[in-house]
Amino acid sequence: MANPFDDPERAYLALRNDAGQYSLWPLGLDVPPGWAIVFGQSSRRECLEFVEANWTDLSPLSEPAR
C-alpha cells in the first residue's frame, strides 16, 4: 500500500491547529482531534500553496505574557 501522504494524484485538505501550525492531510482520512480544515478539498499542490501563503511564522503560538 502506498503512503497516502505522498500521493500527488490524491485530493488533500489543509489543516490548522490551535497553535497556528498547518498540515496537509489526505482526503478520506479522519481529521485528527485538535485540527480544523481551513482549505480544500483540492490538489496537493494547491493545498501546499495555501499553507505556504498562510503559515508565515513557523513558531507555534504561545500564551500571552502575564
C-alpha positions as CSV (number, residue, x, y, z in Angstrom):
1,M,0.0,0.0,0.0
2,A,1.4,3.4,-1.0
3,N,1.7,6.2,1.6
4,P,-1.4,8.5,1.2
5,F,0.6,11.5,2.3
6,D,2.9,11.2,-0.7
7,D,0.3,10.7,-3.4
8,P,0.4,13.6,-5.8
9,E,-2.8,12.4,-7.5
10,R,-4.9,12.3,-4.4
11,A,-7.1,15.2,-3.1
12,Y,-5.9,16.9,0.1
13,L,-7.1,19.3,2.8
14,A,-5.1,21.9,4.6
15,L,-5.5,21.7,8.4
16,R,-4.6,24.2,11.1
17,N,-4.3,23.5,14.9
18,D,-4.8,25.9,17.9
19,A,-1.0,26.6,17.9
20,G,-1.3,28.0,14.4
21,Q,0.5,25.1,12.7
22,Y,-0.6,23.8,9.4
23,S,-0.6,20.4,7.8
24,L,-1.5,18.7,4.5
25,W,-4.0,15.9,5.0
26,P,-5.2,13.3,2.5
27,L,-8.9,13.5,1.8
28,G,-10.6,10.4,3.1
29,L,-8.6,10.1,6.3
30,D,-10.2,11.2,9.6
31,V,-9.1,14.7,10.6
32,P,-7.2,14.3,13.9
33,P,-8.5,15.9,17.1
34,G,-7.3,19.4,17.6
35,W,-7.1,20.2,13.9
36,A,-9.6,22.1,11.7
37,I,-10.0,22.1,7.9
38,V,-9.0,25.6,6.6
39,F,-8.7,24.8,2.9
40,G,-9.6,22.1,0.4
41,Q,-10.7,19.6,-1.0
42,S,-8.1,20.4,-3.6
43,S,-4.9,19.1,-5.2
44,R,-1.8,18.5,-3.1
45,R,-0.1,21.4,-4.9
46,E,-2.9,23.9,-4.3
47,C,-3.1,22.9,-0.6
48,L,0.6,23.3,-0.2
49,E,0.4,26.7,-1.9
50,F,-2.3,27.7,0.6
51,V,-0.1,26.6,3.5
52,E,2.9,28.4,2.2
53,A,0.9,31.6,1.7
54,N,-0.7,31.5,5.2
55,W,1.9,30.0,7.5
56,T,4.3,32.8,7.6
57,D,5.6,32.3,11.2
58,L,6.7,28.7,11.7
59,S,6.9,29.1,15.5
60,P,3.8,27.8,17.4
61,L,1.6,30.4,19.0
62,S,2.2,30.7,22.7
63,E,0.2,32.1,25.6
64,P,0.4,35.8,26.1
65,A,2.8,37.1,28.7
66,R,1.2,37.8,32.1
